[in-house]
Amino acid sequence: MQFLVLTQRKLDKFPAELWTPELLETESQRVRTMYTAGSLRSIWRRADMPGAAMIYEATSEEEARALAGSLPLAQRGMIEFPVVTKLEPYQGFGPR
């Protein structure tokens, strides 16, 4: 199953100067590891606010949340997940 996870930075608690290139590189490394393992299918930067939109391959919402929670920014409490939802096939492509 695939799950959409939207992240949002907690900028009210963590000012811009804390978002260092070194910190973001640890996040990028974890993203690359999950992508290589096949648990993260795709990721985009959000245009509406600082954060990401990610598609995870997981057996349950709990597993998707655990994968997202393994990100270094999540472990530091710097991001939250306002949306975690299972994706279902689009019916418009099915038989008529």
Biopython code that builds the backbone (N, CA, C, O; Angstrom):
import numpy as np
from Bio.PDB.StructureBuilder import StructureBuilder

atoms = [
    (1, "MET", "N", (0.832, -1.170, 0.000)),
    (1, "MET", "CA", (0.000, 0.000, 0.000)),
    (1, "MET", "C", (0.884, 1.243, 0.000)),
    (1, "MET", "O", (2.013, 1.236, 0.491)),
    (2, "GLN", "N", (0.329, 2.302, -0.566)),
    (2, "GLN", "CA", (1.066, 3.557, -0.567)),
    (2, "GLN", "C", (0.360, 4.581, 0.322)),
    (2, "GLN", "O", (-0.866, 4.617, 0.420)),
    (3, "PHE", "N", (1.185, 5.411, 0.964)),
    (3, "PHE", "CA", (0.691, 6.433, 1.881)),
    (3, "PHE", "C", (1.311, 7.771, 1.524)),
    (3, "PHE", "O", (2.509, 7.872, 1.258)),
    (4, "LEU", "N", (0.474, 8.792, 1.524)),
    (4, "LEU", "CA", (0.939, 10.162, 1.354)),
    (4, "LEU", "C", (1.224, 10.733, 2.734)),
    (4, "LEU", "O", (0.379, 10.669, 3.626)),
    (5, "VAL", "N", (2.409, 11.287, 2.906)),
    (5, "VAL", "CA", (2.789, 11.934, 4.156)),
    (5, "VAL", "C", (3.249, 13.351, 3.817)),
    (5, "VAL", "O", (4.192, 13.546, 3.051)),
    (6, "LEU", "N", (2.565, 14.330, 4.399)),
    (6, "LEU", "CA", (2.991, 15.723, 4.260)),
    (6, "LEU", "C", (3.720, 16.119, 5.526)),
    (6, "LEU", "O", (3.249, 15.851, 6.631)),
    (7, "THR", "N", (4.872, 16.758, 5.367)),
    (7, "THR", "CA", (5.596, 17.264, 6.524)),
    (7, "THR", "C", (5.491, 18.775, 6.557)),
    (7, "THR", "O", (5.250, 19.430, 5.544)),
    (8, "GLN", "N", (5.678, 19.300, 7.739)),
    (8, "GLN", "CA", (5.634, 20.738, 7.947)),
    (8, "GLN", "C", (6.672, 21.088, 8.993)),
    (8, "GLN", "O", (6.720, 20.479, 10.061)),
    (9, "ARG", "N", (7.505, 22.072, 8.681)),
    (9, "ARG", "CA", (8.527, 22.495, 9.640)),
    (9, "ARG", "C", (7.888, 23.269, 10.781)),
    (9, "ARG", "O", (6.951, 24.039, 10.570)),
    (10, "LYS", "N", (8.395, 23.064, 11.988)),
    (10, "LYS", "CA", (7.937, 23.805, 13.165)),
    (10, "LYS", "C", (8.798, 25.056, 13.316)),
    (10, "LYS", "O", (9.648, 25.140, 14.202)),
    (11, "LEU", "N", (8.562, 26.023, 12.436)),
    (11, "LEU", "CA", (9.381, 27.232, 12.409)),
    (11, "LEU", "C", (9.136, 28.131, 13.618)),
    (11, "LEU", "O", (9.994, 28.941, 13.969)),
    (12, "ASP", "N", (7.977, 27.996, 14.257)),
    (12, "ASP", "CA", (7.700, 28.801, 15.441)),
    (12, "ASP", "C", (8.583, 28.391, 16.621)),
    (12, "ASP", "O", (8.880, 29.213, 17.488)),
    (13, "LYS", "N", (8.998, 27.137, 16.656)),
    (13, "LYS", "CA", (9.835, 26.636, 17.754)),
    (13, "LYS", "C", (11.307, 26.522, 17.378)),
    (13, "LYS", "O", (12.179, 26.507, 18.246)),
    (14, "PHE", "N", (11.577, 26.443, 16.073)),
    (14, "PHE", "CA", (12.948, 26.256, 15.598)),
    (14, "PHE", "C", (13.247, 27.309, 14.528)),
    (14, "PHE", "O", (12.871, 27.131, 13.369)),
    (15, "PRO", "N", (13.921, 28.403, 14.900)),
    (15, "PRO", "CA", (14.189, 29.495, 13.966)),
    (15, "PRO", "C", (15.111, 29.079, 12.816)),
    (15, "PRO", "O", (15.780, 28.047, 12.870)),
    (16, "ALA", "N", (15.122, 29.898, 11.799)),
    (16, "ALA", "CA", (15.833, 29.599, 10.546)),
    (16, "ALA", "C", (17.303, 29.242, 10.757)),
    (16, "ALA", "O", (17.831, 28.389, 10.043)),
    (17, "GLU", "N", (17.974, 29.873, 11.719)),
    (17, "GLU", "CA", (19.411, 29.615, 11.902)),
    (17, "GLU", "C", (19.711, 28.201, 12.386)),
    (17, "GLU", "O", (20.855, 27.755, 12.302)),
    (18, "LEU", "N", (18.707, 27.491, 12.890)),
    (18, "LEU", "CA", (18.914, 26.106, 13.329)),
    (18, "LEU", "C", (18.873, 25.105, 12.178)),
    (18, "LEU", "O", (19.300, 23.961, 12.336)),
    (19, "TRP", "N", (18.367, 25.524, 11.033)),
    (19, "TRP", "CA", (18.229, 24.626, 9.878)),
    (19, "TRP", "C", (19.523, 24.687, 9.054)),
    (19, "TRP", "O", (19.541, 25.207, 7.938)),
    (20, "THR", "N", (20.591, 24.149, 9.623)),
    (20, "THR", "CA", (21.922, 24.241, 9.021)),
    (20, "THR", "C", (22.080, 23.238, 7.875)),
    (20, "THR", "O", (21.369, 22.235, 7.824)),
    (21, "PRO", "N", (23.013, 23.510, 6.958)),
    (21, "PRO", "CA", (23.284, 22.545, 5.879)),
    (21, "PRO", "C", (23.663, 21.164, 6.417)),
    (21, "PRO", "O", (23.296, 20.153, 5.819)),
    (22, "GLU", "N", (24.387, 21.106, 7.529)),
    (22, "GLU", "CA", (24.787, 19.820, 8.103)),
    (22, "GLU", "C", (23.566, 19.037, 8.592)),
    (22, "GLU", "O", (23.467, 17.829, 8.378)),
    (23, "LEU", "N", (22.652, 19.729, 9.241)),
    (23, "LEU", "CA", (21.432, 19.089, 9.715)),
    (23, "LEU", "C", (20.599, 18.571, 8.545)),
    (23, "LEU", "O", (20.099, 17.446, 8.576)),
    (24, "LEU", "N", (20.458, 19.396, 7.521)),
    (24, "LEU", "CA", (19.665, 18.992, 6.357)),
    (24, "LEU", "C", (20.341, 17.863, 5.583)),
    (24, "LEU", "O", (19.660, 17.069, 4.934)),
    (25, "GLU", "N", (21.659, 17.780, 5.642)),
    (25, "GLU", "CA", (22.360, 16.677, 4.980)),
    (25, "GLU", "C", (22.069, 15.357, 5.679)),
    (25, "GLU", "O", (21.950, 14.330, 5.011)),
    (26, "THR", "N", (21.950, 15.353, 7.009)),
    (26, "THR", "CA", (21.596, 14.109, 7.699)),
    (26, "THR", "C", (20.189, 13.661, 7.293)),
    (26, "THR", "O", (19.924, 12.467, 7.155)),
    (27, "GLU", "N", (19.295, 14.629, 7.103)),
    (27, "GLU", "CA", (17.940, 14.323, 6.636)),
    (27, "GLU", "C", (17.998, 13.725, 5.231)),
    (27, "GLU", "O", (17.346, 12.720, 4.948)),
    (28, "SER", "N", (18.781, 14.349, 4.359)),
    (28, "SER", "CA", (18.911, 13.863, 2.981)),
    (28, "SER", "C", (19.478, 12.455, 2.931)),
    (28, "SER", "O", (19.049, 11.639, 2.116)),
    (29, "GLN", "N", (20.433, 12.170, 3.791)),
    (29, "GLN", "CA", (21.016, 10.827, 3.819)),
    (29, "GLN", "C", (19.977, 9.787, 4.215)),
    (29, "GLN", "O", (19.930, 8.708, 3.624)),
    (30, "ARG", "N", (19.156, 10.090, 5.192)),
    (30, "ARG", "CA", (18.099, 9.146, 5.603)),
    (30, "ARG", "C", (17.085, 8.963, 4.477)),
    (30, "ARG", "O", (16.622, 7.848, 4.236)),
    (31, "VAL", "N", (16.738, 10.044, 3.790)),
    (31, "VAL", "CA", (15.810, 9.961, 2.650)),
    (31, "VAL", "C", (16.398, 9.054, 1.570)),
    (31, "VAL", "O", (15.694, 8.203, 1.028)),
    (32, "ARG", "N", (17.673, 9.228, 1.256)),
    (32, "ARG", "CA", (18.318, 8.386, 0.237)),
    (32, "ARG", "C", (18.313, 6.920, 0.654)),
    (32, "ARG", "O", (18.093, 6.037, -0.176)),
    (33, "THR", "N", (18.555, 6.657, 1.936)),
    (33, "THR", "CA", (18.551, 5.279, 2.439)),
    (33, "THR", "C", (17.172, 4.649, 2.278)),
    (33, "THR", "O", (17.062, 3.512, 1.819)),
    (34, "MET", "N", (16.123, 5.373, 2.650)),
    (34, "MET", "CA", (14.759, 4.834, 2.528)),
    (34, "MET", "C", (14.367, 4.654, 1.061)),
    (34, "MET", "O", (13.673, 3.698, 0.715)),
    (35, "TYR", "N", (14.812, 5.573, 0.200)),
    (35, "TYR", "CA", (14.512, 5.467, -1.231)),
    (35, "TYR", "C", (15.194, 4.232, -1.823)),
    (35, "TYR", "O", (14.581, 3.479, -2.580)),
    (36, "THR", "N", (16.453, 4.036, -1.477)),
    (36, "THR", "CA", (17.201, 2.877, -1.971)),
    (36, "THR", "C", (16.580, 1.571, -1.483)),
    (36, "THR", "O", (16.571, 0.577, -2.209)),
    (37, "ALA", "N", (16.065, 1.569, -0.263)),
    (37, "ALA", "CA", (15.433, 0.371, 0.304)),
    (37, "ALA", "C", (14.048, 0.107, -0.289)),
    (37, "ALA", "O", (13.512, -0.991, -0.141)),
    (38, "GLY", "N", (13.467, 1.100, -0.957)),
    (38, "GLY", "CA", (12.153, 0.924, -1.569)),
    (38, "GLY", "C", (10.983, 1.326, -0.695)),
    (38, "GLY", "O", (9.834, 1.222, -1.124)),
    (39, "SER", "N", (11.247, 1.788, 0.532)),
    (39, "SER", "CA", (10.139, 2.201, 1.394)),
    (39, "SER", "C", (9.661, 3.612, 1.085)),
    (39, "SER", "O", (8.496, 3.932, 1.323)),
    (40, "LEU", "N", (10.529, 4.453, 0.565)),
    (40, "LEU", "CA", (10.143, 5.787, 0.120)),
    (40, "LEU", "C", (10.122, 5.769, -1.402)),
    (40, "LEU", "O", (11.154, 5.567, -2.042)),
    (41, "ARG", "N", (8.947, 5.980, -1.976)),
    (41, "ARG", "CA", (8.793, 5.893, -3.433)),
    (41, "ARG", "C", (9.132, 7.200, -4.132)),
    (41, "ARG", "O", (9.735, 7.197, -5.205)),
    (42, "SER", "N", (8.743, 8.323, -3.522)),
    (42, "SER", "CA", (9.036, 9.634, -4.117)),
    (42, "SER", "C", (8.910, 10.710, -3.059)),
    (42, "SER", "O", (8.270, 10.522, -2.025)),
    (43, "ILE", "N", (9.540, 11.851, -3.343)),
    (43, "ILE", "CA", (9.521, 12.983, -2.415)),
    (43, "ILE", "C", (9.608, 14.267, -3.225)),
    (43, "ILE", "O", (10.321, 14.355, -4.224)),
    (44, "TRP", "N", (8.857, 15.261, -2.760)),
    (44, "TRP", "CA", (8.878, 16.587, -3.369)),
    (44, "TRP", "C", (8.940, 17.621, -2.267)),
    (44, "TRP", "O", (8.483, 17.374, -1.151)),
    (45, "ARG", "N", (9.506, 18.781, -2.573)),
    (45, "ARG", "CA", (9.424, 19.924, -1.659)),
    (45, "ARG", "C", (8.056, 20.560, -1.835)),
    (45, "ARG", "O", (7.544, 20.647, -2.951)),
    (46, "ARG", "N", (7.471, 20.999, -0.745)),
    (46, "ARG", "CA", (6.184, 21.685, -0.806)),
    (46, "ARG", "C", (6.397, 23.121, -1.274)),
    (46, "ARG", "O", (7.348, 23.776, -0.848)),
    (47, "ALA", "N", (5.520, 23.613, -2.144)),
    (47, "ALA", "CA", (5.611, 24.986, -2.632)),
    (47, "ALA", "C", (4.836, 25.950, -1.738)),
    (47, "ALA", "O", (5.098, 27.153, -1.756)),
    (48, "ASP", "N", (3.879, 25.435, -0.953)),
    (48, "ASP", "CA", (3.035, 26.307, -0.139)),
    (48, "ASP", "C", (3.660, 26.679, 1.202)),
    (48, "ASP", "O", (3.281, 27.683, 1.804)),
    (49, "MET", "N", (4.611, 25.881, 1.672)),
    (49, "MET", "CA", (5.270, 26.125, 2.956)),
    (49, "MET", "C", (6.493, 25.229, 3.048)),
    (49, "MET", "O", (6.611, 24.276, 2.278)),
    (50, "PRO", "N", (7.420, 25.513, 3.982)),
    (50, "PRO", "CA", (8.570, 24.633, 4.143)),
    (50, "PRO", "C", (8.136, 23.244, 4.627)),
    (50, "PRO", "O", (7.480, 23.108, 5.659)),
    (51, "GLY", "N", (8.506, 22.253, 3.883)),
    (51, "GLY", "CA", (8.157, 20.878, 4.205)),
    (51, "GLY", "C", (8.263, 20.018, 2.962)),
    (51, "GLY", "O", (8.779, 20.456, 1.933)),
    (52, "ALA", "N", (7.774, 18.795, 3.061)),
    (52, "ALA", "CA", (7.873, 17.850, 1.952)),
    (52, "ALA", "C", (6.573, 17.081, 1.794)),
    (52, "ALA", "O", (5.768, 16.980, 2.721)),
    (53, "ALA", "N", (6.391, 16.545, 0.602)),
    (53, "ALA", "CA", (5.317, 15.597, 0.302)),
    (53, "ALA", "C", (6.008, 14.302, -0.089)),
    (53, "ALA", "O", (6.825, 14.279, -1.009)),
    (54, "MET", "N", (5.676, 13.220, 0.614)),
    (54, "MET", "CA", (6.366, 11.951, 0.398)),
    (54, "MET", "C", (5.346, 10.844, 0.159)),
    (54, "MET", "O", (4.252, 10.854, 0.721)),
    (55, "ILE", "N", (5.724, 9.896, -0.681)),
    (55, "ILE", "CA", (4.929, 8.694, -0.891)),
    (55, "ILE", "C", (5.732, 7.529, -0.332)),
    (55, "ILE", "O", (6.830, 7.231, -0.802)),
    (56, "TYR", "N", (5.162, 6.870, 0.688)),
    (56, "TYR", "CA", (5.797, 5.703, 1.302)),
    (56, "TYR", "C", (5.089, 4.429, 0.871)),
    (56, "TYR", "O", (3.876, 4.418, 0.657)),
    (57, "GLU", "N", (5.850, 3.371, 0.748)),
    (57, "GLU", "CA", (5.325, 2.021, 0.550)),
    (57, "GLU", "C", (5.356, 1.368, 1.928)),
    (57, "GLU", "O", (6.425, 1.190, 2.511)),
    (58, "ALA", "N", (4.171, 1.008, 2.450)),
    (58, "ALA", "CA", (4.099, 0.452, 3.804)),
    (58, "ALA", "C", (2.906, -0.483, 3.908)),
    (58, "ALA", "O", (1.981, -0.414, 3.099)),
    (59, "THR", "N", (2.928, -1.355, 4.902)),
    (59, "THR", "CA", (1.829, -2.302, 5.089)),
    (59, "THR", "C", (0.687, -1.724, 5.906)),
    (59, "THR", "O", (-0.407, -2.288, 5.928)),
    (60, "SER", "N", (0.934, -0.581, 6.592)),
    (60, "SER", "CA", (-0.098, 0.027, 7.432)),
    (60, "SER", "C", (0.239, 1.501, 7.642)),
    (60, "SER", "O", (1.349, 1.954, 7.360)),
    (61, "GLU", "N", (-0.753, 2.231, 8.144)),
    (61, "GLU", "CA", (-0.505, 3.631, 8.482)),
    (61, "GLU", "C", (0.540, 3.734, 9.583)),
    (61, "GLU", "O", (1.363, 4.649, 9.584)),
    (62, "GLU", "N", (0.506, 2.805, 10.507)),
    (62, "GLU", "CA", (1.482, 2.812, 11.594)),
    (62, "GLU", "C", (2.907, 2.671, 11.061)),
    (62, "GLU", "O", (3.826, 3.343, 11.530)),
    (63, "GLU", "N", (3.076, 1.793, 10.081)),
    (63, "GLU", "CA", (4.413, 1.627, 9.490)),
    (63, "GLU", "C", (4.829, 2.893, 8.747)),
    (63, "GLU", "O", (5.983, 3.311, 8.840)),
    (64, "ALA", "N", (3.904, 3.505, 8.012)),
    (64, "ALA", "CA", (4.212, 4.755, 7.300)),
    (64, "ALA", "C", (4.618, 5.843, 8.292)),
    (64, "ALA", "O", (5.575, 6.580, 8.054)),
    (65, "ARG", "N", (3.893, 5.941, 9.399)),
    (65, "ARG", "CA", (4.234, 6.927, 10.432)),
    (65, "ARG", "C", (5.602, 6.627, 11.052)),
    (65, "ARG", "O", (6.367, 7.546, 11.345)),
    (66, "ALA", "N", (5.905, 5.353, 11.249)),
    (66, "ALA", "CA", (7.204, 4.973, 11.816)),
    (66, "ALA", "C", (8.336, 5.329, 10.853)),
    (66, "ALA", "O", (9.384, 5.816, 11.277)),
    (67, "LEU", "N", (8.128, 5.088, 9.569)),
    (67, "LEU", "CA", (9.143, 5.448, 8.584)),
    (67, "LEU", "C", (9.374, 6.958, 8.587)),
    (67, "LEU", "O", (10.516, 7.415, 8.629)),
    (68, "ALA", "N", (8.292, 7.727, 8.543)),
    (68, "ALA", "CA", (8.428, 9.189, 8.574)),
    (68, "ALA", "C", (9.062, 9.631, 9.890)),
    (68, "ALA", "O", (9.865, 10.564, 9.911)),
    (69, "GLY", "N", (8.710, 8.978, 10.965)),
    (69, "GLY", "CA", (9.264, 9.317, 12.276)),
    (69, "GLY", "C", (10.736, 9.003, 12.424)),
    (69, "GLY", "O", (11.384, 9.482, 13.355)),
    (70, "SER", "N", (11.274, 8.198, 11.510)),
    (70, "SER", "CA", (12.703, 7.871, 11.563)),
    (70, "SER", "C", (13.579, 8.969, 10.948)),
    (70, "SER", "O", (14.806, 8.905, 11.024)),
    (71, "LEU", "N", (12.949, 9.963, 10.347)),
    (71, "LEU", "CA", (13.727, 11.073, 9.791)),
    (71, "LEU", "C", (14.391, 11.855, 10.926)),
    (71, "LEU", "O", (13.766, 12.077, 11.963)),
    (72, "PRO", "N", (15.637, 12.274, 10.749)),
    (72, "PRO", "CA", (16.327, 13.005, 11.815)),
    (72, "PRO", "C", (15.577, 14.256, 12.279)),
    (72, "PRO", "O", (15.578, 14.562, 13.472)),
    (73, "LEU", "N", (14.941, 14.980, 11.366)),
    (73, "LEU", "CA", (14.196, 16.173, 11.782)),
    (73, "LEU", "C", (12.998, 15.802, 12.648)),
    (73, "LEU", "O", (12.648, 16.536, 13.573)),
    (74, "ALA", "N", (12.374, 14.679, 12.354)),
    (74, "ALA", "CA", (11.255, 14.206, 13.178)),
    (74, "ALA", "C", (11.756, 13.786, 14.555)),
    (74, "ALA", "O", (11.121, 14.083, 15.566)),
    (75, "GLN", "N", (12.881, 13.104, 14.594)),
    (75, "GLN", "CA", (13.430, 12.661, 15.875)),
    (75, "GLN", "C", (13.827, 13.827, 16.759)),
    (75, "GLN", "O", (13.812, 13.715, 17.985)),
    (76, "ARG", "N", (14.184, 14.953, 16.140)),
    (76, "ARG", "CA", (14.527, 16.162, 16.893)),
    (76, "ARG", "C", (13.285, 17.004, 17.215)),
    (76, "ARG", "O", (13.390, 18.022, 17.899)),
    (77, "GLY", "N", (12.126, 16.590, 16.732)),
    (77, "GLY", "CA", (10.890, 17.337, 16.981)),
    (77, "GLY", "C", (10.750, 18.581, 16.132)),
    (77, "GLY", "O", (9.959, 19.466, 16.460)),
    (78, "MET", "N", (11.506, 18.668, 15.039)),
    (78, "MET", "CA", (11.523, 19.877, 14.212)),
    (78, "MET", "C", (10.473, 19.873, 13.101)),
    (78, "MET", "O", (10.195, 20.916, 12.508)),
    (79, "ILE", "N", (9.893, 18.713, 12.817)),
    (79, "ILE", "CA", (8.832, 18.630, 11.812)),
    (79, "ILE", "C", (7.653, 17.861, 12.383)),
    (79, "ILE", "O", (7.783, 17.085, 13.330)),
    (80, "GLU", "N", (6.504, 18.103, 11.778)),
    (80, "GLU", "CA", (5.298, 17.363, 12.138)),
    (80, "GLU", "C", (4.662, 16.823, 10.873)),
    (80, "GLU", "O", (5.055, 17.193, 9.766)),
    (81, "PHE", "N", (3.688, 15.956, 11.033)),
    (81, "PHE", "CA", (3.027, 15.289, 9.912)),
    (81, "PHE", "C", (1.531, 15.585, 9.951)),
    (81, "PHE", "O", (0.761, 14.786, 10.484)),
    (82, "PRO", "N", (1.104, 16.731, 9.390)),
    (82, "PRO", "CA", (-0.312, 17.069, 9.442)),
    (82, "PRO", "C", (-1.190, 16.150, 8.600)),
    (82, "PRO", "O", (-2.398, 16.068, 8.820)),
    (83, "VAL", "N", (-0.582, 15.456, 7.632)),
    (83, "VAL", "CA", (-1.348, 14.532, 6.785)),
    (83, "VAL", "C", (-0.581, 13.224, 6.644)),
    (83, "VAL", "O", (0.573, 13.211, 6.215)),
    (84, "VAL", "N", (-1.234, 12.126, 7.009)),
    (84, "VAL", "CA", (-0.760, 10.766, 6.719)),
    (84, "VAL", "C", (-2.010, 10.013, 6.278)),
    (84, "VAL", "O", (-2.915, 9.772, 7.076)),
    (85, "THR", "N", (-2.050, 9.643, 5.002)),
    (85, "THR", "CA", (-3.255, 8.993, 4.494)),
    (85, "THR", "C", (-2.924, 7.915, 3.478)),
    (85, "THR", "O", (-2.011, 8.057, 2.665)),
    (86, "LYS", "N", (-3.680, 6.848, 3.544)),
    (86, "LYS", "CA", (-3.551, 5.755, 2.576)),
    (86, "LYS", "C", (-4.070, 6.245, 1.227)),
    (86, "LYS", "O", (-5.066, 6.965, 1.154)),
    (87, "LEU", "N", (-3.390, 5.850, 0.178)),
    (87, "LEU", "CA", (-3.815, 6.193, -1.174)),
    (87, "LEU", "C", (-4.504, 4.985, -1.799)),
    (87, "LEU", "O", (-4.078, 3.846, -1.611)),
    (88, "GLU", "N", (-5.559, 5.246, -2.535)),
    (88, "GLU", "CA", (-6.304, 4.184, -3.216)),
    (88, "GLU", "C", (-6.264, 4.426, -4.711)),
    (88, "GLU", "O", (-6.079, 5.561, -5.149)),
    (89, "PRO", "N", (-6.436, 3.375, -5.500)),
    (89, "PRO", "CA", (-6.400, 3.534, -6.958)),
    (89, "PRO", "C", (-7.497, 4.487, -7.445)),
    (89, "PRO", "O", (-8.582, 4.558, -6.868)),
    (90, "TYR", "N", (-7.191, 5.197, -8.493)),
    (90, "TYR", "CA", (-8.159, 6.084, -9.134)),
    (90, "TYR", "C", (-9.110, 5.225, -9.966)),
    (90, "TYR", "O", (-8.674, 4.487, -10.850)),
    (91, "GLN", "N", (-10.394, 5.324, -9.684)),
    (91, "GLN", "CA", (-11.377, 4.464, -10.352)),
    (91, "GLN", "C", (-11.610, 4.811, -11.809)),
    (91, "GLN", "O", (-12.117, 3.981, -12.563)),
    (92, "GLY", "N", (-11.255, 6.015, -12.221)),
    (92, "GLY", "CA", (-11.486, 6.435, -13.610)),
    (92, "GLY", "C", (-10.691, 5.639, -14.631)),
    (92, "GLY", "O", (-11.018, 5.661, -15.817)),
    (93, "PHE", "N", (-9.654, 4.936, -14.193)),
    (93, "PHE", "CA", (-8.860, 4.121, -15.111)),
    (93, "PHE", "C", (-9.359, 2.687, -15.181)),
    (93, "PHE", "O", (-8.853, 1.898, -15.980)),
    (94, "GLY", "N", (-10.337, 2.337, -14.366)),
    (94, "GLY", "CA", (-10.845, 0.974, -14.314)),
    (94, "GLY", "C", (-11.745, 0.648, -15.498)),
    (94, "GLY", "O", (-11.979, 1.500, -16.355)),
    (95, "PRO", "N", (-12.252, -0.585, -15.549)),
    (95, "PRO", "CA", (-13.134, -1.002, -16.638)),
    (95, "PRO", "C", (-14.417, -0.176, -16.636)),
    (95, "PRO", "O", (-14.868, 0.290, -15.590)),
    (96, "ARG", "N", (-14.986, -0.006, -17.800)),
    (96, "ARG", "CA", (-16.216, 0.786, -17.958)),
    (96, "ARG", "C", (-17.382, -0.133, -18.224)),
    (96, "ARG", "O", (-18.510, 0.332, -18.387)),
]
sb = StructureBuilder()
sb.init_structure("model")
sb.init_model(0)
sb.init_chain("A")
sb.init_seg("    ")
for serial, (resi, resn, name, xyz) in enumerate(atoms, 1):
    if name == "N":
        sb.init_residue(resn, " ", resi, " ")
    sb.init_atom(name, np.array(xyz, "f"), 0.0, 1.0, " ", f" {name:<3s}", serial, name[0])
structure = sb.get_structure()
